[in-house]
Amino acid sequence: MASASILSWAGVALIVDRRTSFEVLFGMLGPLSVAIGTWVLAEWVYRNRPAELTGIMGAAFVVKLVFFGAYVAAMIKVMRFRPVPFIASFTGYFVALYVIEALFLRRLFSERSR
């Protein structure tokens, strides 16, 4: 997950200007860090206390909503990133990383049922 994200960002950074590459990088970092954190948490909970996974994932969803709202606002207002490259990057990585996370979770659940 992390290596694919970093490699894709490096590819983009080769073809865009420096400012845009930073906007794309930070568009990737928020979703990547949350996806990794969610995956680590979900895997640990599922292996140790599987009955609690749904409740914890529900609480994590609320925390992620707040985090992503604050993150996007901070990147645009504080860091003064241009909305189009940052939001395009953020959205693309968000969707791709959550598809990967869903596939990882499906694999985790199928390992347990064997």
N, CA, C and O of each residue as an XYZ file, in Angstrom:
456
protein
N       0.832     -1.176      0.000
C       0.000      0.000      0.000
C       0.887      1.253      0.000
O       0.733      2.131     -0.849
N       1.799      1.323      0.946
C       2.666      2.500      1.050
C       3.618      2.582     -0.136
O       3.803      3.656     -0.708
N       4.217      1.469     -0.505
C       5.181      1.512     -1.609
C       4.503      1.861     -2.928
O       5.066      2.610     -3.726
N       3.310      1.337     -3.171
C       2.587      1.685     -4.402
C       2.232      3.165     -4.420
O       2.319      3.814     -5.463
N       1.838      3.695     -3.282
C       1.501      5.118     -3.202
C       2.729      5.985     -3.455
O       2.669      6.954     -4.213
N       3.824      5.636     -2.828
C       5.046      6.429     -2.991
C       5.567      6.347     -4.427
O       5.997      7.350     -4.997
N       5.524      5.157     -5.001
C       5.960      5.012     -6.394
C       5.070      5.806     -7.347
O       5.567      6.434     -8.282
N       3.767      5.780     -7.117
C       2.870      6.535     -8.000
C       3.105      8.034     -7.845
O       3.085      8.773     -8.830
N       3.327      8.484     -6.606
C       3.625      9.904     -6.405
C       4.939     10.277     -7.107
O       5.021     11.325     -7.748
N       5.954      9.432     -6.989
C       7.243      9.713     -7.635
C       7.074      9.839     -9.144
O       7.696     10.690     -9.778
N       6.237      8.995     -9.707
C       5.968      9.085    -11.146
C       5.304     10.399    -11.517
O       5.656     11.027    -12.516
N       4.347     10.805    -10.709
C       3.679     12.085    -10.958
C       4.660     13.233    -10.772
O       4.662     14.184    -11.554
N       5.494     13.149     -9.739
C       6.450     14.217     -9.445
C       7.439     14.438    -10.594
O       7.958     15.541    -10.768
N       7.692     13.397    -11.366
C       8.604     13.533    -12.509
C       8.011     14.366    -13.641
O       8.748     14.938    -14.444
N       6.688     14.435    -13.706
C       6.073     15.107    -14.863
C       5.372     16.423    -14.532
O       4.902     17.119    -15.432
N       5.300     16.770    -13.237
C       4.662     18.038    -12.868
C       5.688     18.958    -12.217
O       6.800     18.543    -11.892
N       5.292     20.212    -12.035
C       6.199     21.156    -11.384
C       6.308     20.847     -9.897
O       5.540     20.051     -9.356
N       7.274     21.491     -9.246
C       7.571     21.188     -7.828
C       6.389     21.482     -6.909
O       6.088     20.688     -6.018
N       5.721     22.607     -7.115
C       4.575     22.951     -6.266
C       3.472     21.906     -6.372
O       2.917     21.474     -5.361
N       3.161     21.507     -7.582
C       2.116     20.496     -7.789
C       2.528     19.168     -7.175
O       1.685     18.456     -6.629
N       3.812     18.820     -7.254
C       4.250     17.543     -6.670
C       4.059     17.539     -5.159
O       3.729     16.498     -4.590
N       4.260     18.681     -4.490
C       4.004     18.756     -3.047
C       2.516     18.646     -2.748
O       2.123     18.009     -1.771
N       1.695     19.257     -3.577
C       0.242     19.166     -3.384
C      -0.240     17.728     -3.573
O      -1.093     17.247     -2.828
N       0.307     17.058     -4.560
C      -0.038     15.647     -4.788
C       0.481     14.787     -3.631
O      -0.214     13.881     -3.169
N       1.689     15.068     -3.170
C       2.254     14.314     -2.045
C       1.354     14.409     -0.810
O       1.035     13.394     -0.191
N       0.951     15.615     -0.459
C       0.111     15.769      0.718
C      -1.308     15.282      0.475
O      -2.006     14.917      1.421
N      -1.745     15.272     -0.781
C      -3.020     14.646     -1.117
C      -2.975     13.145     -0.893
O      -3.999     12.517     -0.626
N      -1.781     12.573     -1.004
C      -1.590     11.146     -0.763
C      -1.372     10.840      0.711
O      -1.888      9.837      1.206
N      -0.629     11.668      1.424
C      -0.214     11.336      2.788
C      -1.376     11.178      3.768
O      -1.353     10.274      4.604
N      -2.379     12.031      3.682
C      -3.528     11.918      4.593
C      -4.242     10.584      4.447
O      -4.352      9.839      5.421
N      -4.734     10.263      3.246
C      -5.406      8.976      3.063
C      -4.500      7.774      3.338
O      -4.958      6.765      3.875
N      -3.229      7.872      2.976
C      -2.308      6.758      3.201
C      -2.115      6.494      4.686
O      -2.200      5.348      5.128
N      -1.859      7.536      5.456
C      -1.633      7.331      6.891
C      -2.877      6.780      7.575
O      -2.772      5.917      8.446
N      -4.041      7.263      7.194
C      -5.280      6.760      7.801
C      -5.565      5.325      7.363
O      -5.999      4.506      8.174
N      -5.328      5.017      6.100
C      -5.569      3.649      5.623
C      -4.637      2.657      6.314
O      -5.066      1.567      6.691
N      -3.382      3.020      6.481
C      -2.442      2.139      7.177
C      -2.862      1.977      8.635
O      -2.884      0.862      9.156
N      -3.193      3.082      9.289
C      -3.630      3.007     10.689
C      -4.879      2.169     10.859
O      -4.973      1.368     11.789
N      -5.837      2.348      9.967
C      -7.076      1.570     10.031
C      -6.798      0.092      9.802
O      -7.350     -0.765     10.492
N      -5.942     -0.202      8.833
C      -5.627     -1.594      8.539
C      -4.947     -2.266      9.729
O      -5.309     -3.381     10.102
N      -3.970     -1.597     10.321
C      -3.259     -2.159     11.474
C      -4.241     -2.388     12.631
O      -4.230     -3.446     13.259
N      -5.076     -1.404     12.902
C      -6.062     -1.529     13.974
C      -7.050     -2.662     13.698
O      -7.321     -3.482     14.575
N      -7.586     -2.705     12.481
C      -8.574     -3.739     12.138
C      -7.971     -5.135     12.225
O      -8.607     -6.057     12.733
N      -6.768     -5.289     11.739
C      -6.130     -6.606     11.790
C      -5.886     -7.033     13.232
O      -6.146     -8.182     13.589
N      -5.393     -6.124     14.059
C      -5.125     -6.452     15.455
C      -6.416     -6.814     16.195
O      -6.471     -7.813     16.912
N      -7.439     -6.000     16.013
C      -8.713     -6.259     16.692
C      -9.312     -7.577     16.208
O      -9.798     -8.370     17.014
N      -9.280     -7.810     14.909
C      -9.881     -9.028     14.366
C      -9.166    -10.281     14.869
O      -9.807    -11.303     15.114
N      -7.878    -10.211     15.019
C      -7.131    -11.386     15.496
C      -7.275    -11.593     17.006
O      -7.216    -12.727     17.479
N      -7.462    -10.511     17.764
C      -7.501    -10.623     19.216
C      -8.897    -10.557     19.818
O      -9.180    -11.249     20.796
N      -9.771     -9.736     19.252
C     -11.134     -9.570     19.782
C     -12.105     -9.377     18.629
O     -12.665     -8.291     18.478
N     -12.319    -10.394     17.815
C     -13.104    -10.227     16.586
C     -14.530     -9.719     16.811
O     -15.082     -9.054     15.934
N     -15.128    -10.009     17.941
C     -16.493     -9.559     18.199
C     -16.583     -8.039     18.328
O     -17.662     -7.469     18.164
N     -15.478     -7.388     18.615
C     -15.466     -5.938     18.805
C     -15.138     -5.158     17.533
O     -15.142     -3.927     17.548
N     -14.858     -5.850     16.445
C     -14.394     -5.170     15.236
C     -15.417     -4.184     14.687
O     -15.049     -3.066     14.328
N     -16.668     -4.558     14.613
C     -17.680     -3.671     14.036
C     -17.800     -2.378     14.833
O     -17.846     -1.297     14.246
N     -17.849     -2.467     16.137
C     -17.945     -1.271     16.968
C     -16.739     -0.372     16.839
O     -16.872      0.850     16.772
N     -15.566     -0.969     16.803
C     -14.335     -0.179     16.682
C     -14.249      0.472     15.309
O     -13.827      1.623     15.195
N     -14.640     -0.247     14.276
C     -14.614      0.340     12.934
C     -15.635      1.474     12.820
O     -15.390      2.454     12.115
N     -16.764      1.355     13.497
C     -17.748      2.442     13.511
C     -17.187      3.683     14.181
O     -17.342      4.792     13.670
N     -16.539      3.502     15.317
C     -15.910      4.632     16.016
C     -14.782      5.216     15.176
O     -14.617      6.434     15.115
N     -14.009      4.355     14.530
C     -12.919      4.832     13.677
C     -13.456      5.652     12.512
O     -12.816      6.610     12.078
N     -14.620      5.284     12.008
C     -15.241      6.029     10.912
C     -15.515      7.475     11.333
O     -15.250      8.409     10.576
N     -16.040      7.648     12.530
C     -16.322      8.998     13.034
C     -15.021      9.790     13.201
O     -14.952     10.962     12.831
N     -14.007      9.153     13.753
C     -12.712      9.821     13.924
C     -12.142     10.215     12.566
O     -11.584     11.303     12.418
N     -12.279      9.330     11.564
C     -11.764      9.629     10.230
C     -12.514     10.792      9.587
O     -11.902     11.615      8.905
N     -13.820     10.873      9.792
C     -14.584     11.997      9.252
C     -14.045     13.327      9.773
O     -13.829     14.266      9.007
N     -13.834     13.389     11.069
C     -13.320     14.608     11.691
C     -11.898     14.892     11.193
O     -11.578     16.021     10.822
N     -11.054     13.865     11.186
C      -9.675     14.044     10.744
C      -9.611     14.543      9.306
O      -8.910     15.514      9.018
N     -10.339     13.887      8.396
C     -10.263     14.276      6.993
C     -10.794     15.689      6.770
O     -10.245     16.434      5.958
N     -11.848     16.063      7.476
C     -12.344     17.436      7.353
C     -11.295     18.443      7.783
O     -11.052     19.433      7.092
N     -10.674     18.189      8.926
C      -9.635     19.087      9.429
C      -8.408     19.067      8.519
O      -7.803     20.111      8.276
N      -8.040     17.903      8.019
C      -6.859     17.771      7.164
C      -7.025     18.569      5.869
O      -6.146     19.340      5.484
N      -8.152     18.373      5.211
C      -8.384     19.084      3.950
C      -8.432     20.595      4.196
O      -7.841     21.367      3.441
N      -9.130     21.009      5.243
C      -9.200     22.441      5.555
C      -7.812     23.010      5.840
O      -7.480     24.100      5.372
N      -7.004     22.282      6.601
C      -5.661     22.760      6.930
C      -4.776     22.840      5.688
O      -4.019     23.798      5.532
N      -4.859     21.870      4.825
C      -4.020     21.881      3.628
C      -4.383     23.036      2.700
O      -3.506     23.634      2.077
N      -5.662     23.344      2.610
C      -6.079     24.410      1.705
C      -5.935     25.787      2.355
O      -5.477     26.730      1.710
N      -6.320     25.907      3.612
C      -6.288     27.220      4.276
C      -4.921     27.560      4.868
O      -4.441     28.682      4.704
N      -4.294     26.614      5.548
C      -3.023     26.885      6.220
C      -1.843     26.717      5.263
O      -0.993     27.599      5.150
N      -1.804     25.587      4.583
C      -0.692     25.340      3.659
C      -0.855     26.084      2.332
O       0.091     26.211      1.555
N      -2.060     26.565      2.092
C      -2.387     27.321      0.877
C      -2.174     26.521     -0.405
O      -1.733     27.054     -1.423
N      -2.496     25.232     -0.332
C      -2.435     24.404     -1.535
C      -3.570     24.798     -2.475
O      -4.656     25.178     -2.039
N      -3.297     24.699     -3.763
C      -4.348     24.937     -4.749
C      -5.341     23.785     -4.658
O      -4.940     22.624     -4.593
N      -6.636     24.099     -4.653
C      -7.641     23.047     -4.453
C      -7.634     21.947     -5.515
O      -7.771     20.774     -5.167
N      -7.481     22.281     -6.778
C      -7.640     21.263     -7.824
C      -6.585     20.163     -7.735
O      -6.968     18.995     -7.669
N      -5.282     20.454     -7.728
C      -4.329     19.336     -7.653
C      -4.402     18.589     -6.325
O      -4.284     17.364     -6.293
N      -4.594     19.322     -5.230
C      -4.651     18.659     -3.932
C      -5.883     17.762     -3.823
O      -5.761     16.596     -3.447
N      -7.051     18.280     -4.143
C      -8.286     17.498     -4.009
C      -8.317     16.345     -5.007
O      -8.803     15.262     -4.683
N      -7.807     16.565     -6.207
C      -7.753     15.460     -7.187
C      -6.868     14.340     -6.659
O      -7.230     13.167     -6.743
N      -5.713     14.697     -6.117
C      -4.809     13.700     -5.553
C      -5.442     13.031     -4.335
O      -5.442     11.805     -4.226
N      -5.975     13.828     -3.433
C      -6.605     13.301     -2.222
C      -7.708     12.309     -2.579
O      -7.765     11.209     -2.029
N      -8.573     12.698     -3.491
C      -9.697     11.839     -3.883
C      -9.217     10.555     -4.546
O      -9.701      9.470     -4.223
N      -8.278     10.671     -5.458
C      -7.763      9.480     -6.140
C      -7.118      8.500     -5.178
O      -7.392      7.301     -5.233
N      -6.269      8.997     -4.302
C      -5.616      8.116     -3.334
C      -6.622      7.580     -2.315
O      -6.542      6.417     -1.921
N      -7.558      8.411     -1.889
C      -8.580      7.964     -0.942
C      -9.332      6.761     -1.491
O      -9.452      5.737     -0.818
N      -9.831      6.882     -2.695
C     -10.606      5.796     -3.307
C      -9.725      4.562     -3.514
O     -10.112      3.454     -3.141
N      -8.557      4.746     -4.099
C      -7.679      3.601     -4.375
C      -7.260      2.886     -3.092
O      -7.264      1.656     -3.036
N      -6.901      3.648     -2.069
C      -6.445      3.021     -0.825
C      -7.571      2.311     -0.086
O      -7.337      1.290      0.560
N      -8.767      2.828     -0.171
C      -9.870      2.138      0.493
C     -10.316      0.899     -0.273
O     -10.824     -0.045      0.332
N     -10.137      0.883     -1.583
C     -10.369     -0.355     -2.333
C      -9.339     -1.405     -1.910
O      -9.688     -2.563     -1.680
N      -8.082     -1.003     -1.810
C      -7.031     -1.925     -1.359
C      -7.317     -2.405      0.057
O      -7.166     -3.590      0.353
N      -7.726     -1.502      0.926
C      -8.046     -1.899      2.302
C      -9.210     -2.889      2.333
O      -9.185     -3.846      3.107
N     -10.214     -2.672      1.509
C     -11.343     -3.601      1.452
C     -10.888     -4.988      0.992
O     -11.351     -6.002      1.513
N      -9.981     -5.026      0.016
C      -9.454     -6.310     -0.445
C      -8.628     -6.992      0.646
O      -8.705     -8.209      0.813
N      -7.839     -6.214      1.388
C      -7.081     -6.768      2.509
C      -8.021     -7.335      3.573
O      -7.785     -8.424      4.097
N      -9.074     -6.605      3.887
C     -10.033     -7.083      4.895
C     -10.725     -8.361      4.422
O     -10.930     -9.285      5.209
N     -11.078     -8.413      3.156
C     -11.698     -9.633      2.620
C     -10.748    -10.820      2.757
O     -11.166    -11.921      3.117
N      -9.486    -10.592      2.471
C      -8.491    -11.658      2.623
C      -8.348    -12.065      4.085
O      -8.258    -13.254      4.391
N      -8.326    -11.094      4.987
C      -8.238    -11.377      6.409
C      -9.415    -12.213      6.879
O      -9.239    -13.187      7.611
N     -10.602    -11.838      6.464
C     -11.805    -12.581      6.885
C     -11.818    -13.988      6.302
O     -12.263    -14.926      6.963
N     -11.332    -14.147      5.066
C     -11.323    -15.477      4.470
C     -10.273    -16.375      5.105
O     -10.464    -17.590      5.152
N      -9.158    -15.813      5.602
C      -8.146    -16.605      6.304
C      -8.733    -17.176      7.589
O      -8.458    -18.317      7.959
N      -9.534    -16.376      8.254
C     -10.099    -16.794      9.542
C     -11.136    -17.879      9.377
O     -11.297    -18.724     10.258
N     -11.849    -17.870      8.252
C     -12.929    -18.839      8.059
C     -12.427    -20.204      7.590
O     -13.207    -21.152      7.499
N     -11.150    -20.307      7.296
C     -10.607    -21.594      6.823
C     -10.419    -22.561      7.950
O      -9.972    -23.686      7.730
